[in-house]
Amino acid sequence: MSEMSKNRIGILSDTHGLLREEVLEALKGCRAILHAGDVGGPEILERLSALAPVYAVRGNTDRGWAEPLPETVQVTICGVRFFLIHNRKKIGKLPECNIVLTGHTHRYEERQEDGRLFLNPGSCGPKRFSLPVTMAVLELSETGRQVRRLELSAGASGRSASDTGASGRGASDAGGPGAGKSGPDAGISDADLPLLPEKDLRKLVSDVMRSVDKGYPVKRIAEKYRIGEALAEQICRLYVTHPGVDAEGIINKMGLYPR
């Protein structure tokens, strides 16, 4: 079976404003593109729409501009019935469908359940700590269907929508590791986090949370605490999207405990 005789459908999620060149390359020739939410900006959908028809749902961090996006989508492509929702935990009664597409966790998952394929393509946006950067391509042919998991390079090759600022809750700021210093020469990356003493890790996360309260954008937070922007973005996002979470809770959600 030649590649041209297959129908290819691109499946991605959690771009969070970053559309990598590798993703665009992988999507070339796709009949349709399905996005399971946390898009990050309208320009992401615009660029995807230049390649193929796009079906997207609204993620928990998609706000303001994303109000017109639905929370769920049902679409049939090449005879395959898809159901899209960002957070699998919010699925109620499923409609008749063959494939359920979700996102939110940033972890690739593919499994059969009750006669359906549940597929989470992971995140192909900013890298989240030790998790790989992934997406999927569904290939449909006369002989059946095949899901191809694509693991991409971790480098942030692509265009980012913008820095993310968070609304304040009013708190004082404090210095963390490298406070008062900026620049790319020496900082903490996601790979360094498991090596930090737990008290230093908790202090770093707490300091970032206080900066979020003051409305600092991600780039400024990254420079202030000499950490990577992807790391700063992840801490900020977890703080903003999980009201009431503390530093320990964010660390646990990042998968850094137990050591």
C-alpha positions as CSV (number, residue, x, y, z in Angstrom):
1,M,0.0,0.0,0.0
2,S,1.6,3.3,-1.1
3,E,1.7,6.3,1.2
4,M,-0.5,8.2,-1.3
5,S,-3.3,5.7,-1.0
6,K,-3.6,6.3,2.7
7,N,-5.7,8.9,4.4
8,R,-3.7,10.6,7.2
9,I,-5.2,12.5,10.1
10,G,-3.0,14.6,12.3
11,I,-3.8,14.4,16.0
12,L,-2.3,16.8,18.6
13,S,-2.9,18.6,21.8
14,D,-1.5,21.0,24.4
15,T,0.5,23.2,22.0
16,H,0.2,26.1,24.6
17,G,1.1,28.7,22.0
18,L,4.1,26.8,20.5
19,L,3.8,25.3,17.0
20,R,7.0,23.4,16.2
21,E,8.3,23.1,12.7
22,E,8.5,19.4,13.2
23,V,4.8,19.4,13.9
24,L,4.0,21.3,10.7
25,E,6.2,18.9,8.7
26,A,4.5,15.9,10.1
27,L,1.1,17.3,9.3
28,K,1.8,17.9,5.6
29,G,-0.5,15.9,3.4
30,C,-3.0,15.2,6.2
31,R,-6.7,15.1,5.3
32,A,-7.7,16.8,8.6
33,I,-6.1,17.9,11.9
34,L,-7.7,17.3,15.3
35,H,-6.6,19.4,18.3
36,A,-7.6,18.3,21.8
37,G,-7.3,21.7,23.4
38,D,-5.0,24.0,25.3
39,V,-4.2,25.6,22.0
40,G,-2.6,28.8,23.3
41,G,-3.7,31.3,20.7
42,P,-5.8,31.8,17.5
43,E,-2.6,32.0,15.4
44,I,-2.0,28.3,16.1
45,L,-5.3,27.3,14.6
46,E,-4.7,29.7,11.7
47,R,-1.4,28.1,10.8
48,L,-2.8,24.6,11.1
49,S,-5.8,25.6,8.9
50,A,-3.4,26.5,6.1
51,L,-2.5,22.8,6.0
52,A,-5.9,21.0,6.4
53,P,-9.3,21.5,7.9
54,V,-9.0,21.8,11.7
55,Y,-11.3,20.5,14.4
56,A,-10.4,21.8,17.9
57,V,-11.9,21.9,21.4
58,R,-11.3,24.4,24.1
59,G,-8.8,23.5,26.8
60,N,-8.8,24.7,30.4
61,T,-6.1,27.3,29.7
62,D,-7.9,28.6,26.5
63,R,-9.7,31.7,27.6
64,G,-11.0,34.9,26.1
65,W,-10.2,34.4,22.4
66,A,-11.2,30.8,22.7
67,E,-14.8,31.3,23.9
68,P,-16.2,30.3,20.4
69,L,-14.4,27.0,20.6
70,P,-16.6,24.1,21.8
71,E,-15.8,22.0,24.8
72,T,-16.6,18.8,22.8
73,V,-16.6,18.0,19.1
74,Q,-18.1,15.0,17.2
75,V,-16.9,14.6,13.7
76,T,-16.7,11.7,11.2
77,I,-13.8,11.6,8.8
78,C,-13.3,8.8,6.3
79,G,-16.0,6.8,8.0
80,V,-14.3,7.0,11.5
81,R,-16.4,8.7,14.2
82,F,-14.3,10.9,16.5
83,F,-15.2,12.4,19.9
84,L,-12.9,15.2,21.2
85,I,-12.7,16.6,24.7
86,H,-9.8,18.2,26.5
87,N,-10.0,16.5,29.9
88,R,-11.0,12.9,30.0
89,K,-12.2,13.2,33.5
90,K,-15.0,15.5,32.2
91,I,-16.4,12.9,29.8
92,G,-20.0,12.1,30.6
93,K,-22.1,9.7,28.6
94,L,-20.1,9.0,25.4
95,P,-21.9,9.3,22.0
96,E,-21.5,6.7,19.4
97,C,-17.9,6.9,18.3
98,N,-14.9,4.9,17.3
99,I,-12.1,7.0,18.7
100,V,-12.1,9.3,21.8
101,L,-9.4,12.0,21.7
102,T,-8.3,13.8,24.8
103,G,-5.4,15.9,26.1
104,H,-4.6,17.8,29.3
105,T,-2.2,15.3,30.9
106,H,0.7,15.9,28.5
107,R,1.2,12.1,28.6
108,Y,0.8,10.0,25.5
109,E,-1.8,7.2,26.0
110,E,-3.4,4.8,23.6
111,R,-5.7,2.0,24.7
112,Q,-8.8,0.1,23.8
113,E,-11.8,0.4,26.1
114,D,-15.4,-0.8,25.6
115,G,-14.8,-1.2,21.9
116,R,-13.3,2.3,21.4
117,L,-9.8,3.6,21.0
118,F,-9.0,6.2,23.7
119,L,-6.1,8.3,22.4
120,N,-4.2,11.1,24.1
121,P,-1.4,12.4,21.8
122,G,0.5,14.0,24.7
123,S,1.9,17.5,24.2
124,C,3.7,18.9,21.2
125,G,4.1,22.3,22.8
126,P,6.6,23.4,25.4
127,K,8.4,20.5,26.9
128,R,7.1,19.4,30.4
129,F,10.0,18.2,32.4
130,S,10.9,14.5,31.8
131,L,7.8,13.9,29.5
132,P,8.6,13.5,25.8
133,V,7.2,15.9,23.2
134,T,4.6,13.8,21.2
135,M,1.8,13.9,18.7
136,A,0.1,11.2,16.6
137,V,-0.9,10.5,13.0
138,L,-3.8,8.2,12.2
139,E,-3.4,6.4,8.9
140,L,-6.6,4.9,7.3
141,S,-6.4,2.5,4.5
142,E,-8.5,-0.3,2.9
143,T,-6.9,-2.8,5.3
144,G,-7.7,-0.9,8.5
145,R,-6.3,1.9,10.6
146,Q,-2.9,2.5,12.3
147,V,-1.9,5.1,14.9
148,R,1.7,6.3,14.6
149,R,3.1,7.9,17.7
150,L,5.6,10.6,16.8
151,E,8.2,11.7,19.4
152,L,9.7,15.1,18.5
153,S,12.9,16.8,19.5
154,A,12.7,18.7,22.8
155,G,14.1,21.9,21.5
156,A,11.6,24.8,21.2
157,S,11.8,25.1,17.4
158,G,8.7,27.0,16.4
159,R,6.9,30.2,17.1
160,S,5.5,30.9,20.6
161,A,2.3,32.8,20.8
162,S,3.3,35.1,23.6
163,D,4.5,35.2,27.2
164,T,1.8,34.4,29.7
165,G,1.0,36.9,32.5
166,A,-1.1,35.9,35.4
167,S,-3.6,38.1,37.3
168,G,-2.5,39.0,40.8
169,R,-3.9,37.8,44.1
170,G,-1.7,40.2,46.0
171,A,1.4,38.9,47.9
172,S,4.9,39.9,48.6
173,D,7.8,38.7,46.4
174,A,10.9,36.9,47.6
175,G,14.2,35.9,46.1
176,G,14.9,32.3,45.1
177,P,17.9,30.5,43.7
178,G,19.8,33.1,41.7
179,A,17.4,35.9,42.6
180,G,18.4,39.2,41.2
181,K,20.4,37.6,38.4
182,S,19.3,37.1,34.8
183,G,20.5,35.8,31.6
184,P,20.9,32.5,29.9
185,D,24.4,31.6,31.0
186,A,23.6,29.8,34.2
187,G,20.2,28.7,35.4
188,I,18.0,25.8,36.5
189,S,16.5,23.6,33.8
190,D,13.8,20.9,34.2
191,A,16.5,18.3,34.1
192,D,18.1,19.9,37.2
193,L,15.0,19.8,39.3
194,P,15.3,16.3,40.6
195,L,18.8,17.1,41.8
196,L,17.7,20.1,44.0
197,P,17.3,19.5,47.7
198,E,13.6,19.3,48.5
199,K,13.6,22.5,50.6
200,D,15.2,24.5,47.7
201,L,12.7,23.1,45.3
202,R,9.8,24.1,47.5
203,K,11.3,27.6,47.9
204,L,11.8,28.0,44.2
205,V,8.2,27.0,43.4
206,S,6.8,29.2,46.2
207,D,8.8,32.2,44.9
208,V,7.5,31.6,41.4
209,M,4.0,31.5,42.8
210,R,4.4,34.8,44.5
211,S,5.7,36.4,41.3
212,V,2.6,35.1,39.5
213,D,0.5,36.8,42.2
214,K,2.2,40.0,41.3
215,G,1.4,39.6,37.7
216,Y,4.9,39.0,36.4
217,P,5.1,37.5,32.9
218,V,6.7,34.2,32.3
219,K,9.9,35.7,30.7
220,R,10.5,38.0,33.7
221,I,10.0,35.1,36.2
222,A,12.4,32.9,34.2
223,E,15.0,35.7,34.3
224,K,14.5,36.6,38.0
225,Y,15.0,33.0,39.2
226,R,17.4,31.9,36.5
227,I,15.2,29.1,35.3
228,G,14.2,28.1,31.8
229,E,11.1,29.7,30.3
230,A,9.5,26.3,29.7
231,L,10.0,25.5,33.4
232,A,8.6,28.9,34.5
233,E,5.6,28.5,32.2
234,Q,4.8,25.1,33.6
235,I,4.9,26.2,37.2
236,C,2.8,29.3,36.4
237,R,0.3,27.2,34.5
238,L,-0.2,24.7,37.2
239,Y,-0.6,27.5,39.8
240,V,-3.2,29.4,37.7
241,T,-5.2,26.4,36.6
242,H,-5.3,24.7,40.0
243,P,-6.8,27.2,42.5
244,G,-5.7,26.6,46.0
245,V,-2.8,24.4,45.1
246,D,0.4,24.9,47.2
247,A,4.0,24.5,46.3
248,E,4.0,20.8,47.4
249,G,1.0,20.2,45.2
250,I,2.6,21.7,42.2
251,I,5.8,19.6,42.8
252,N,3.7,16.5,43.0
253,K,1.8,17.4,39.8
254,M,5.2,17.8,38.1
255,G,6.0,14.2,39.1
256,L,9.1,15.1,41.1
257,Y,8.1,13.1,44.2
258,P,8.9,10.6,45.4
259,R,12.6,10.9,44.8
